[in-house]
Amino acid sequence: MPHPLTQLQVRTVRKPARAPVHEITADVCIVGAGVAGTSAAIESAKLGRDVVLVDSLPVLGGQMVNSLIGLFCGVFGNAPDYRQLTHGIFDEIFADLGPTGDLHFNRGHTMTVQYDEVVLGRWIEERIRKLGIRVVLGAVIQQVEVYDGRVESVSFASRYGNLSVRATGFVDSTGDAALAWEAGLPCRIPERTIYGSQQIILEHLDETHKPEATELAARVDEKAAEYGLMRHDGLAFFFPGRNTAVMNMTHIEAPLDPVEASDAQLEGKAQADRVVRFLRTEYPKAFGEAKVRAYGFPGRRQTRWLAASHQLTLDEVRTGHRFDDSVARTAWPIELHDRPEGYVWELFEAEHVHYVPLRSMLPPDVHNLVAAGRCVDGDAAALSSIRVMGPCAAMGAGAAHALDLAGKESVHDVRPGDLHDRLAANLD
Ligand SMILES: Cc1cc2nc3c(=O)[nH]c(=O)nc-3n(C[C@H](O)[C@H](O)[C@H](O)COP(=O)(O)OP(=O)(O)OC[C@H]3O[C@@H](n4cnc5c(N)ncnc54)[C@H](O)[C@@H]3O)c2cc1C
């Protein structure tokens, strides 16, 4: 009589010489599950499309969740009216996370919204699951097949083997325009570094003693050399009532080379640790007991983006130029992190809004690919405003509708009026 524990048989296997590639077919394939890709996926699924959402991380939510950004910016207009400029996914998030105390609305020059990133991460996972969206996680683009001006299929390498996705339409919401890049399409890179940041969440703080924002920035400026801090400013977002805060106080390079990118990641954490030492020493009442609850995945602001049919310009942003094919709007300032010690910050007036046209999301010679999020086309300053999460989500929704309207035809031929009718809530 064999022992019951040995009745569970095991067998020996070996990789076949020609391992079959897992093939998926869908109406829409969205690569990149950050705020732009998530919004595109939800909107496409609501339009009845069969959607596949792929990401190289093993989790959904992109930087919004995994880089611990913690604050929705660019969703609302400026004071005093604080008009909500983007709806869609934000209406759902506000309705679900507001009553549970996992959001906090801050009123200042504009209105921003703090969120609990763990709760939001689970919300996204459940929303995607309930809508029947297929997800493939931990899968990195390997190759893109383009034929006759259309992306035919994208192949991915994953820890569980290779797969290929064939779809009628594709969205590049990778943040680094990775799909466009692998397809051999023209992309843009900045001539000098635009810095990212290593975000951290601190716990065991005493928010009753938190320093004023201006006081904190002045102290960092004064003591940066002493503590080895690259940035001479810094932002602390205390979540009211929880004695935790998201700290945005580092500047790290965001290379596209795999080895350099990994080095930058470790340097970012070392910088963050120096920030913690500074805070504990300089503000013992507020930060004396501070512990790092989490280090975010590297935060990347502007790395590589699409060279589209139209490059949004700083002038179009400053004048609030409205395009016939606008898909997104925001009032967020210019926020260009192009220097190690700080960033350019240019505010707009009360009524100001600026727009993102569909043509800044379309590669000129491809008919079924739309970029969305921080890898759409703008000059460095214009992009520094429209890359925040409000307009990124609106662009995701715009991409979903543009592909839906195009069907099997060219997304370049979508009639602006039809697109506007679909997106009116985010434009008027
Ligand atoms: C430090 C920092 C602080 C910020 N602060 C704020 C803030 O307070 N408020 C605000 O609104 N915005 C803020 N931003 C900007 C904002 O967070 C991002 O611009 C926005 O989240 C971008 O969303 P996205 O969907 O375009 O891209 P991402 O969130 O970058 O998502 C892209 C996804 O694509 C995946 N991907 C990339 N390459 C591949 C590939 N080759 N194959 C498969 N998948 C791939 C990635 O894994 C990732 O999940 C901040 C940004 C940074 C870096």
Ligand as a Chemical Component Dictionary entry (heavy atoms), coordinates in Angstrom:
data_LIG
# 
_chem_comp.id                   LIG 
_chem_comp.type                 NON-POLYMER 
_chem_comp.pdbx_formal_charge   0 
_chem_comp.three_letter_code    LIG 
# 
loop_
_chem_comp_atom.comp_id 
_chem_comp_atom.atom_id 
_chem_comp_atom.alt_atom_id 
_chem_comp_atom.type_symbol 
_chem_comp_atom.charge 
_chem_comp_atom.model_Cartn_x 
_chem_comp_atom.model_Cartn_y 
_chem_comp_atom.model_Cartn_z 
_chem_comp_atom.pdbx_ordinal 
LIG C1  C1  C 0 7.320  60.903 -9.580  1  
LIG C2  C2  C 0 6.102  61.304 -10.327 2  
LIG C3  C3  C 0 5.137  62.060 -9.687  3  
LIG C4  C4  C 0 3.983  62.413 -10.346 4  
LIG N1  N1  N 0 3.029  63.092 -9.691  5  
LIG C5  C5  C 0 1.810  63.201 -10.244 6  
LIG C6  C6  C 0 0.714  63.672 -9.482  7  
LIG O1  O1  O 0 0.852  64.016 -8.310  8  
LIG N2  N2  N 0 -0.506 63.706 -10.074 9  
LIG C7  C7  C 0 -0.699 63.315 -11.386 10 
LIG O2  O2  O 0 -1.842 63.349 -11.851 11 
LIG N3  N3  N 0 0.334  62.887 -12.136 12 
LIG C8  C8  C 0 1.569  62.808 -11.588 13 
LIG N4  N4  N 0 2.605  62.320 -12.327 14 
LIG C9  C9  C 0 2.380  61.967 -13.732 15 
LIG C10 C10 C 0 1.599  60.709 -13.897 16 
LIG O3  O3  O 0 1.772  59.853 -12.809 17 
LIG C11 C11 C 0 1.992  59.902 -15.119 18 
LIG O4  O4  O 0 2.353  60.704 -16.183 19 
LIG C12 C12 C 0 0.827  59.012 -15.503 20 
LIG O5  O5  O 0 0.570  58.134 -14.418 21 
LIG C13 C13 C 0 1.133  58.291 -16.757 22 
LIG O6  O6  O 0 0.152  57.321 -17.002 23 
LIG P1  P1  P 0 0.249  56.409 -18.282 24 
LIG O7  O7  O 0 -0.917 55.505 -18.238 25 
LIG O8  O8  O 0 0.468  57.245 -19.491 26 
LIG O9  O9  O 0 1.629  55.609 -18.120 27 
LIG P2  P2  P 0 2.239  54.608 -16.940 28 
LIG O10 O10 O 0 1.484  54.807 -15.700 29 
LIG O11 O11 O 0 3.665  54.858 -17.012 30 
LIG O12 O12 O 0 1.833  53.187 -17.517 31 
LIG C14 C14 C 0 2.536  52.572 -18.555 32 
LIG C15 C15 C 0 2.448  51.066 -18.389 33 
LIG O13 O13 O 0 3.008  50.456 -19.549 34 
LIG C16 C16 C 0 3.769  49.340 -19.176 35 
LIG N5  N5  N 0 4.821  49.118 -20.175 36 
LIG C17 C17 C 0 5.849  49.948 -20.448 37 
LIG N6  N6  N 0 6.639  49.410 -21.379 38 
LIG C18 C18 C 0 6.090  48.225 -21.710 39 
LIG C19 C19 C 0 6.472  47.207 -22.630 40 
LIG N7  N7  N 0 7.570  47.322 -23.377 41 
LIG N8  N8  N 0 5.684  46.096 -22.717 42 
LIG C20 C20 C 0 4.558  45.979 -21.947 43 
LIG N9  N9  N 0 4.160  46.934 -21.062 44 
LIG C21 C21 C 0 4.922  48.033 -20.957 45 
LIG C22 C22 C 0 4.351  49.719 -17.824 46 
LIG O14 O14 O 0 4.643  48.577 -17.043 47 
LIG C23 C23 C 0 3.256  50.568 -17.194 48 
LIG O15 O15 O 0 2.426  49.849 -16.324 49 
LIG C24 C24 C 0 3.795  62.004 -11.693 50 
LIG C25 C25 C 0 4.767  61.250 -12.348 51 
LIG C26 C26 C 0 5.907  60.900 -11.670 52 
LIG C27 C27 C 0 6.924  60.068 -12.372 53 
# 
loop_
_chem_comp_bond.comp_id 
_chem_comp_bond.atom_id_1 
_chem_comp_bond.atom_id_2 
_chem_comp_bond.value_order 
_chem_comp_bond.pdbx_ordinal 
LIG C1  C2  SING 1  
LIG C2  C3  SING 2  
LIG C2  C26 DOUB 3  
LIG C3  C4  DOUB 4  
LIG C4  N1  SING 5  
LIG C4  C24 SING 6  
LIG N1  C5  DOUB 7  
LIG C5  C6  SING 8  
LIG C5  C8  SING 9  
LIG C6  O1  DOUB 10 
LIG C6  N2  SING 11 
LIG N2  C7  SING 12 
LIG C7  O2  DOUB 13 
LIG C7  N3  SING 14 
LIG N3  C8  DOUB 15 
LIG C8  N4  SING 16 
LIG N4  C9  SING 17 
LIG N4  C24 SING 18 
LIG C9  C10 SING 19 
LIG C10 O3  SING 20 
LIG C10 C11 SING 21 
LIG C11 O4  SING 22 
LIG C11 C12 SING 23 
LIG C12 O5  SING 24 
LIG C12 C13 SING 25 
LIG C13 O6  SING 26 
LIG O6  P1  SING 27 
LIG P1  O7  DOUB 28 
LIG P1  O8  SING 29 
LIG P1  O9  SING 30 
LIG O9  P2  SING 31 
LIG P2  O10 DOUB 32 
LIG P2  O11 SING 33 
LIG P2  O12 SING 34 
LIG O12 C14 SING 35 
LIG C14 C15 SING 36 
LIG C15 O13 SING 37 
LIG C15 C23 SING 38 
LIG O13 C16 SING 39 
LIG C16 N5  SING 40 
LIG C16 C22 SING 41 
LIG N5  C17 SING 42 
LIG N5  C21 SING 43 
LIG C17 N6  DOUB 44 
LIG N6  C18 SING 45 
LIG C18 C19 SING 46 
LIG C18 C21 DOUB 47 
LIG C19 N7  SING 48 
LIG C19 N8  DOUB 49 
LIG N8  C20 SING 50 
LIG C20 N9  DOUB 51 
LIG N9  C21 SING 52 
LIG C22 O14 SING 53 
LIG C22 C23 SING 54 
LIG C23 O15 SING 55 
LIG C24 C25 DOUB 56 
LIG C25 C26 SING 57 
LIG C26 C27 SING 58 
# 
